[in-house]
Amino acid sequence: MTTAEKSPIDKSDDHPILLFDGVCNLCNGAIQFIIPRDPEGTIRFAPLQSDLGERVQESAGLSTDDLETVVLVDDGMAYTKSDAAIRVGEHLGGVYRLLSLGRLLPRGLRDRIYDFVAENRYDWFGKKDQCMIPDDDVSDRFVE
């Protein structure tokens, strides 16, 4: 299975869950960007390195050693790479729904761009020694 394909995942939550590289500064910045733009708290978060992250990756047929993609679990499906980013934009609504225009590009092209950024993210943005610890005011949006 390619990482752009969808895979059935058992629904464990009524909210979409975005799995991200918990030590990546770019990924953490993206989470900090999403949180205030999702005031209803629709999207929940978990590091790919967490037990939940590993279980979801295994259920979706993704390698738990490969942290080169975000995974959005939504309505029992796992979306990766550019599909995950587009889906997050749709959940945020407003101007962010324009990300869905990305579907006009072939998935292979979108994912090559995604892969280029993912492969260079540590060099460009750095990384932390450990996964981020959420502030108390948003800790309920992080699932274990």
C-alpha positions, 0 to 999 in steps of 0.5 A: 500500500502506498502512503497516499492510500486510505486504510480503514481504522477503527473509530475510537473517537468522534474527533479526527486525530492528527498524528505528527512527529512529536520532535519535529519543530515544523510539525509542532509549529503546524499544531500551534497554527491549527489550535487557534484556528480550530476554536471548537477543538474538532481536531485532536492530536497525538505524536506518531511516537506515542502508543496510539500513534504506533497502533494507528500506523500499524492498523493503516499498514504504515511503518512505525519507523517512518516518521516522514508523514502526518496521519489524519484519522478521520471517519475511520480512515487514515489520510497521509501526506498531502491528503492529510493536509488538505483534509485538515484545511477542510476541517478548519473551514474558511479560507483554509478550505482552499487547500482542497484545491490542491486535489486539482494536482495529481497526488503523486506531484503533491506528495513529492512536494510533501516528501521534499519538505519532510526529508529536509524539515529537521535541517531547515527547522530543527528538532526537539530532544523529546515530544512536546508537552501541551499547555494546560489550556489545550491538553484535552486536545491531545489524546493518548 
